[in-house]
Amino acid sequence: MTPLSLTVGATVIWVQLRVRPAEEARFRAAAATLAERSLAEEVGCLQYDVVSLDEASCRYSIYEVYADEAALAAHRAAPHYAEWEAMAPSFFEEGGASIRIGVRMVPPSV
């Protein structure tokens, strides 16, 4: 059985972040809350990982998987996402956020 997070055709978001050192604790708490609420309250949110890439330089990645574009739209319309959007700009270094959106592809052998 293929886990839901490996669903072919799912919408994937990959975010690379450079967090301001003075904002790191607030970022970590807010990102954890966003991930927890997205997974708990959104049926179409299949995976939400917040990853510390290098704590010394405050580099993080967020990897999100949604069942489809409609699930991503529902995520962006959720109250917890609006709360995140209001806070997020203060967390990042200038030019410190890179967002890529793609479609999940799984090799036939998986």
C-alpha positions in Angstrom: 0.0 0.0 0.0 1.3 3.4 -0.9 1.2 6.0 1.9 -1.1 9.0 1.2 1.9 11.3 1.2 3.3 9.4 -1.8 0.2 9.9 -3.9 1.1 10.5 -7.6 -0.2 13.9 -8.7 -0.2 15.5 -5.3 0.7 19.2 -5.1 4.1 19.7 -3.4 5.5 22.9 -1.9 9.2 23.1 -1.0 10.2 26.2 0.9 13.8 27.2 1.7 14.2 29.8 4.5 16.8 31.9 6.2 15.4 33.0 9.6 16.6 36.1 11.5 18.5 34.8 14.6 16.5 37.1 16.9 13.2 35.6 15.5 14.2 32.0 15.5 12.3 30.9 18.6 9.1 32.7 17.4 9.5 31.2 13.9 9.9 27.6 15.3 6.8 28.0 17.5 4.7 29.5 14.7 5.9 26.9 12.2 5.1 24.1 14.5 1.6 25.4 15.2 1.0 25.9 11.4 2.2 22.3 10.7 0.1 20.8 13.5 -3.1 22.6 12.6 -2.7 22.0 8.9 -2.4 18.3 9.5 -5.1 18.1 12.1 -7.7 20.4 10.4 -7.2 20.0 6.7 -8.2 16.7 5.1 -6.2 17.5 2.0 -2.9 18.2 3.8 -1.1 14.9 3.5 2.3 15.9 4.9 3.9 19.0 6.5 7.5 18.8 7.5 9.5 21.7 9.1 13.2 20.8 8.8 16.2 22.5 10.5 18.9 22.4 7.8 21.6 24.2 9.8 20.7 25.7 13.2 24.0 27.6 13.4 22.9 29.7 10.4 19.1 29.6 11.0 18.4 27.8 7.7 15.1 25.8 7.5 13.1 24.0 4.9 9.4 23.3 4.8 8.0 20.5 2.7 4.3 20.3 2.3 2.1 17.8 0.3 -1.5 18.4 -0.6 -3.9 16.0 -2.3 -4.5 18.4 -5.1 -4.7 22.1 -6.1 -8.1 22.4 -4.3 -6.5 21.2 -1.1 -3.7 23.8 -1.4 -6.4 26.5 -2.0 -8.2 25.3 1.2 -4.9 25.5 3.1 -4.4 29.1 2.0 -7.9 30.0 3.0 -7.6 28.5 6.5 -7.6 30.8 9.5 -4.3 29.3 10.8 -2.6 30.1 7.4 -3.8 33.8 7.7 -2.3 33.9 11.2 1.0 32.6 9.8 0.9 35.1 6.9 0.5 38.0 9.2 3.6 37.0 11.3 5.9 35.4 8.7 7.5 38.4 7.1 9.1 39.4 10.4 10.8 36.0 10.7 13.0 36.0 7.5 16.1 37.7 6.4 15.7 39.9 3.4 15.4 37.7 0.3 15.4 34.7 2.8 12.4 32.8 1.4 12.3 30.7 -1.7 9.1 28.8 -2.6 8.7 26.1 -5.3 5.5 24.3 -6.2 5.4 21.1 -8.1 3.6 17.8 -8.7 4.5 14.6 -6.9 6.0 12.0 -9.2 6.6 8.4 -8.0 8.6 5.9 -10.0 6.4 2.9 -11.1 8.5 0.6 -8.9 7.5 2.3 -5.7 
